[in-house]
Amino acid sequence: MADPTGFLKYDREEPKKKSKEDRLHSWGEVYADVDPGERNEKVRKQASRCMDCGIPFCHSGGSGCPLGNLIPEWNDLVRRGDWAAASDRLHATNNFPEFTGKLCPAPCEAGCVLSISPDSGGPVAIKRVEQTIADQSWEAGYVQPQVSEVASGQRVAVVGSGPAGLAAAQQLTRAGHEVTVFERDDRLGGLLRYGIPEFKMEKKVLDRRLAQLRKEGTKFVTGCEVGVDLTVEDLRAQYDAVVLAVGALRGRDDKVTPGRELAGVHLAMEHLVPANKFVEGDGPPSVDAHGKHVVIIGGGDTGADSYGTATRQGALSVTQLDQYPTPPSTRDDERSPWPTWPYILRTYPAHEEAGERKFAVAVKRFVGSEGRVEAVELQQVRVQKDPSTGRREVIPVNDEIETLPADLVLLAIGFEGVEEMPLLSGLGLSLTRRGTLSCGADWQTETPGVFVCGDAHRGASLVVWAIAEGRSVANAVDAFLTGASDLPAPVHPTALPLAVV
């Protein structure tokens, strides 16, 4: 039984960060190292704020966690100090809680009953509790390989080693199938490896979990583009089922703003990938912010990742642009009522370190000389929908022009879907209007025996949705191969977060 008055006894408390100076001179994670005993005691108090609310929206798939994490249960176990049982309950629904604890924006906290009113002191620090359970699990040796005692004799190929592919692979391996994960990059992890900066999640965290998968029996092949290095014919001949977890990495480009062709204007991933490879020890990055005035276009997660990367590379200045007005600091109950995801201003640790953000502005043109960008011209704008077409329009509000120096411009304006690749055409698959791969209720594409999950199916989304889809597709593949499955399936292919329409 939780403590129903815990939220009255303890204030919500965020983990302590390193100093800004230390963060700017290091690629390590931004949070300060704390003695595990002290950390655990602080987090026990945070878990005590979980109020036994009766209807826990936090672990509802629509308004909270799509994995169905048993949050009230492991909150109470942490409150009691039973870390081993808390680890069991957390890993029962989440293969990789250390990934979500570091990277998920926590829709569970938005759905927490304590989010209804700011008078409560804020939601339970669910993400912090989850991360601490994960840390304690590794430190205490609770995380061990789970080797299947049976062998199905069935072989499964998983294409893509991001969180969706890894979750599917681990579940299927534990069910007794022989699973091989193919990754076209030189290292495993997908966006976890080359999209997420080291200061958000150190790659030793990923490598530790990959070692567990290997000990359980999952096989990995890197530097292999399926459809090219391994033909589709050989793929289908060698494997009884195929899971496509290839992501949605086709970056959205700006094809209309004058000056886009200038050198120094890049998609954000062209900056993040070589920066992450540099941290891995692969030599100087091809796109480097050192000594440059950097302008980042786009106000989301990718823009914040580029922001923090640029400051650590030694940029002279960093400015992040957003077409929309500054969001409110608290939830607007008319626009995003509880328990939906609130539309509020989100400040990442990178924003606290250096640079600035500008809202309600858009680039009129990129300015340069001798073929290289030197500045951007900005206008104040408003965003509206065309009443006849429903399309979004960006309208200048006046004729005033502001010029910013810009030696490096990074476009972080989203993703358009799955990249075109020989694998898809070889399997007879085509993309939807959204740039994704469709599937039936059993996660199977129109090509029999070929399944899809993660961003390739959903479009660019959250790590927690990727893991949920990976677990669900594993259930479908297991049933396809054996006739039935006891593996959990937390989400349906048509599942969507709760939202106001």
Secondary structure, 3 states (H helix, E strand, C coil): CCCCCHHHHCCCCCCCECCHHHHHCCCCCCECCCCHHHHHHHHHHHHCCCCCCCCCHHHCCCCCCCCCCCHHHHHHHHHHCCHHHHHHHHHCCCCCHHHHHHHCCCHHHHCCHHHCCHHHCCCCCHHHHHHHHHHHHHHCCCCCCCCCCCCCCCEEEEECCCHHHHHHHHHHHHCCCEEEEEECCCCCCCHHHHCCCCCCCCHHHHHHHHHHHHHHCCEEEECCCECCCECHHHHHHHCCEEEECCCCCEECCCCCCCCCCCECEEECHHHHHHHHHHHCCCCCCCCCCCCCEEEEECCCHHHHHHHHHHHHHCCCEEEEEECCCCCCCCCCCCCCCCCCCCCCCCCCHHHHHCCEEEECEEEEEEEEECCEEEEEEEEEEEEEECCCCCCEEEEECCCCCEEEECCEEEECCCEEECCCCHHHHHCCCCCCCCCCCCCCCCCECCCCCEEECCHHHHCCCCHHHHHHHHHHHHHHHHHHHHCCCCCCCCCCCCCCCCCCC
